Amino acid sequence: MIVGGSDTALHILDPRSGELVREPRWAAVVADSATEAEVLSTALIVAGEPGLGWLMGAEQGALLRQAGTIHRVGRFELVEPA
């Protein structure tokens, strides 16, 4: 199991517009390979919350923080700090 994550750091382009993704987002994905985790987490940065639908019912899990809200799909469990 590999966990990969991406942060918006003004280096990710939205291929639909050719513009930088400027909305602060953070994504992490659990996948079978580092490559798959990196690709899916970067895609979630671009797509935002609608991109979580890609992982519904899949073996992977994903977290996306957008506009102060954390969205969870699949194998991630949120643990509150002690």
N, C-alpha and C positions, 0 to 999 in steps of 0.2 A: 504494500500500500504506500503510495506517494502522496504527500500533501504539497500543493503548489499554491502560491498566492501572488497577487499583483496589486499594486497601489497606483492610483492615478498620480503621475508625476510629470504631466505635460509631455509625455513621449509616446502616447498611444493615439493613433489616428483612427477616426471613425471612417471606414472605407466607403460608407454611403455618401458622406459629405466632403471627405478629404480634410476635415478640420480636426484639431486636437480635441480630445475628450477633456472638458474643463470642469465638469461637475465632480466634486470630491466623492470618490467611490473606492471601496476596498473589496476584493473578492478572494476567496480561498476555495479550492476544489480538491476533493479526494478522488484519485483515479489510479488505474493500474500502472501507469508510467508517468515519469516526470514530464515528458513531452505533452502527453494528453492533459495533465493537470495545468501546465502552463498555458496551453492553447485555450482551454475552457475558461480559465480564470481571466485571461485577457479578453476573451469574447464577452464575458459577463461585465467587465468594466465598460466595454463599448455599448452593450445592449441594455444594461441596467436591469431592473426588476423583471421586465418581460423575458429576459434571457434565462431566468430560472426555470421556465417551462421546458427548456431543452433537456433538463436533468430529471424531470418528474418521472418516477418509475424506473429510473436507471440505477445501476449498481453504485454509481458515484454519489457523492454528497457535495453540497456547496453552501457557502455562506456569502452573503453580499450585504455590505453596509452602504446604504444610500440615504441621504437626507436625514441622518441620525437614527435610522431604523435598521435593525439587523434582520434579514430574511434568511430562512434556513430551509434546505431541501435535502432529503436523503439521510446519510449516515452521520451527520454532525449532531452533537449534543451540546447545548449551551450550558456552561457551568458558571455559576455566580462566584465571584471571588470570596474567599473566606474573610 
